[in-house]
Amino acid sequence: MSLDMSSSQKASDLISHARSVVEQAQHALNTSLSYIKSLCINESGRLSGSKLDEYQLVSYELAYSSAEIAAANTMCNYATQIREAKGDQDNAYLEEEIALMFCAEAVQNTRSRLSARQNEFGLSTEQFSTAFETDNTVKFCQEYQQTSKLVELGNFMLDQDGRTADYLLDEDKEIMRESFQRFASDVVMPKAEHIHRDDLMIPDEILKPLVEMGCFGLSIPEKYDGLLVDGKEDNLGMIVVTEELSRGSLAAAGSLITRPEILSRALLAGGTEEQKQHWLPKLAWAEPFCAVAITEPDFGSDVAGMKLKAEKVDGGWVLNGAKTWCTFGGKAGVLLTLARTNPEPGLGHKGLSMFLVEKPSSDGHEFRHELERGGVISGKAIPTIGYRGMHSFDVFFDNVFVPDSHLLGGEAGLGKGFYYTMAGFSGGRIQTAARANGVMQAAYEKAISYSKERKVFGQRLGNYQLTLVKLARMASLMTASRQFTYSVGRLMDEGKGQMEASLVKLFACKSSEWLTREAMQIHGGMGYAEESAVSRYWIDARVLSIFEGAEETLALKVIARSLIENAA
Amino acid sequence: MSLDMSSSQKASDLISHARSVVEQAQHALNTSLSYIKSLCINESGRLSGSKLDEYQLVSYELAYSSAEIAAANTMCNYATQIREAKGDQDNAYLEEEIALMFCAEAVQNTRSRLSARQNEFGLSTEQFSTAFETDNTVKFCQEYQQTSKLVELGNFMLDQDGRTADYLLDEDKEIMRESFQRFASDVVMPKAEHIHRDDLMIPDEILKPLVEMGCFGLSIPEKYDGLLVDGKEDNLGMIVVTEELSRGSLAAAGSLITRPEILSRALLAGGTEEQKQHWLPKLAWAEPFCAVAITEPDFGSDVAGMKLKAEKVDGGWVLNGAKTWCTFGGKAGVLLTLARTNPEPGLGHKGLSMFLVEKPSSDGHEFRHELERGGVISGKAIPTIGYRGMHSFDVFFDNVFVPDSHLLGGEAGLGKGFYYTMAGFSGGRIQTAARANGVMQAAYEKAISYSKERKVFGQRLGNYQLTLVKLARMASLMTASRQFTYSVGRLMDEGKGQMEASLVKLFACKSSEWLTREAMQIHGGMGYAEESAVSRYWIDARVLSIFEGAEETLALKVIARSLIENAA
């Protein structure tokens, strides 16, 4: 699996070249981040949120460029690892070619963004030139964005039947990957269209085997009956499984792990030992299924403002209010519910606590349960254009009684709901990146197969240069997104990588929008038909930039804020 | 309606500045087009299609950049016309500010595209510099892409309740526009969601008034009972009506005019006087509705390869074969059908003729009619993700007898089917641009209203810089697309503008994808809900780059080919 190199340079030298080019771009970003920091520091030397809001456009562009350049860095490492793993040879490996192309495009994109308002980014002509206009950089970018290179890669990928660059996983993970890939192909894919078009609940034929395969216990330690080696994290495993299931269907399989993961993390972070022992083994084997009731109708990504009220009564709490976008809320037998236990105004997120609210499981688009313990919980699925299969509910709490034992962390957990939310969602971003990668892989496979089958103007689609260029860019973008995700997963396994998880979420989700759009375009009119899977991939991918941290919130409030705060 | 100018320069001087910057970009494009031409000329001095195929990527980029720069030129003219119409004043008019911003962005985008593979575009460093790196250009682009300018415009638009820049229509067209705008708001919009979600046929409450308003006779001369002043074209009128109806709904109103227009144009181009007198008055008042059966399952934009067979029999022809994507084919009482009347291989499009095939009208998703004259015609709607309301059918012709009188042009029309197809579709591209403009306007209005209503992190969405920037770019892109469309419509009324119609189709449709995506993003989670109109606008807009000349075919086979052929 190697491409002929047009250059006689050694591949490792080329990667060094790429590194130096990427480094220069990173340097420009750093300069700009420092500049914005200098404008937003208030008198006490701290970053002012309101001042930062005056620089949202440049902040957004810096966040996105940082994500792209971080991905480019990952690709350089990946290329190095490939050569280490596969041994030295004269020709470049496919993965090295992809890395070079990706770096060239990432730097070119960053250059374009910064050049549009160079002065606002605080870059002098000289600084900009040093970063992007040296012979070293210009030559590199021109060479690795050459049409001929893209065409060569496109042709190569076309002959691979949708097989892509090496995933570079160790043997354990590779076995895991293959088994979930097979499950996705054999079980999920044949059912996905029907589930989407008829807006059905995911059927037992998918749910049951996944429970048996241990999917719901991936983030639960062995001592609580889960699959996680005690005392270790396995983000990479969760990523690999999520990606493969999302290749089958984002909605009908790829998002099932999200909710037990959130609950497990929240329980591990804040639960009493008794709560852990009670809940974790149940969650690990989906007895019951679970869901998350955090978002409220008036508050999306803005957790601190939540209003659902919990009032203390004898032996427990009574909950009143509404939640929304509670995905899988019908099927779930327990809802992780964020509630305001202290109504004092001004407390903000410090007045919030977390409850485990039990309810009967049901399959339809609506439910209404009079609870044994008191109160009524009801829900109505919000019809959405895609991401169907789990149903996302508006949920109404009407005097719902929750015993003291179900307050997360017991009395010590009072006021810590926001913290537990953060702990629960800490894997959400990287997982969403993995979901995007799975959707991309599925769309990419369809783009490849259609390019081979379909004839236009007397030639198969895949003979045309523009098709080959699209396929090459898809392969490059998808590989970068996947490897970036894996690398962040590995970082997270070491207890690091929260910022990187945000970067890769931003990057992967936008990439999946572009890739699914192009895969659809390759299908022509058929791409717009419901029977073509690409139409569903395109619609499903669209949700990724909206949920788990909307693109803008993520870019501005999380990424840019932190990058600027930590700038020199 | 004027913005404060940050510059003390006179607005007319600024527009001159913009013109000179845009001209330089055009000059670079011309240089590049000539260069590609020099590479693709064969020995006989003619452009070689197969050589041109080796430059598809740069051809695509040149086509898109040409469209953007042509739009920028239009915006300069628009700014001049605004000042002429409204009189001189010290401050810049809103429309002038929008024009300046649009020009800056168009030049910046073109620069970015060309810089990625400058050598492949055949631009020397010096040529590139002259076009994009002079002080004149750099200063202009930086100044009019400034965040503060975008924010100022965004705020201004936010206060306008979705009202946009001046349409600059004459009184007649403005009255026409307002009446269809009202109809779209009052009658179409309230029904659009239901039609989409339940995939219904457009109801009589929409169809009947539109027939009465003369919609179906817009391209039919008065002497044939239509609304067109004899001997004149009125593309602009058709554009204005189409845009306003598409604002109501692309699928449930905005595309109704397309089919009678195609039939009228084909009949006017090729029909015998008897055929014109028989059919045109009927079509003008939708008695019957009509549809177009051109595309075949194996041939999308590739008309010359069509296979549906017409065999000569006594008194007529017998048709056998299949058509696809026959939109409105169920409701239609007559299908304009392209068939192969001469089976001789190698004749290509010269073996094709056009028939008017009568059939009963029906409302469902399927039909099957045994025809009085002989044969069976049947159809099945292809479920699509959007563009619902008219239903697009696979149509099967099983020994369908068509009398000689229904061969378009009579015996003289034999072999001219391809020519009549082209004549019929000559208005399709500009009309599709108008449809894109209508969808953009609708999405834009929702983006504005949601930005005013919704609060996030304690502030209304419209207070945030990033929202304002999005709204400003939406306003700028949409205004450019609309004015570009109008200007091409006026050109077409003078019998010119076919190339420009392709440029504006390419530009408007891609713009509508971006704009609807951003409008959706502004809505956060609600943007993904079916009850939010923006989710439908996003899905509907997606079809625009696929039909009426798929983006790639249009860019490569029509635009780039012709631009390169005509390059110096």
Interface residues (C-beta under 8 A of the other chain):
Chain A: D53 E54 Y55 Q56 L57 V58 Y60 Q108 R111 S112 S115 A116 R117 Q118 N119 E120 C141 Q142 Q145 Q146 T147 L150 R197 T295 D298 G300 S301 D302 G305 T324 W325 I382 P383 T384 I385 G386 Y387 K455 V456 F457 G458 Y464 Q465 L466 V469 E513 R517 M520 Q521 G524 G525 G527 Y528 A529 E530 E531 S535 W538 I539 R542 V543 S545 I546 F547 A550 E551 E552 L556 K557
Chain B: D53 E54 Y55 Q56 L57 V58 Y60 Q108 R111 S112 S115 A116 R117 Q118 N119 E120 C141 Q142 Q145 Q146 T147 L150 R197 T295 D298 G300 S301 D302 G305 T324 W325 I382 P383 T384 I385 G386 Y387 K455 V456 F457 G458 Y464 Q465 L466 V469 E513 R517 M520 Q521 G524 G525 G527 Y528 A529 E530 E531 S535 W538 I539 R542 V543 S545 I546 F547 A550 E551 E552 L556 K557
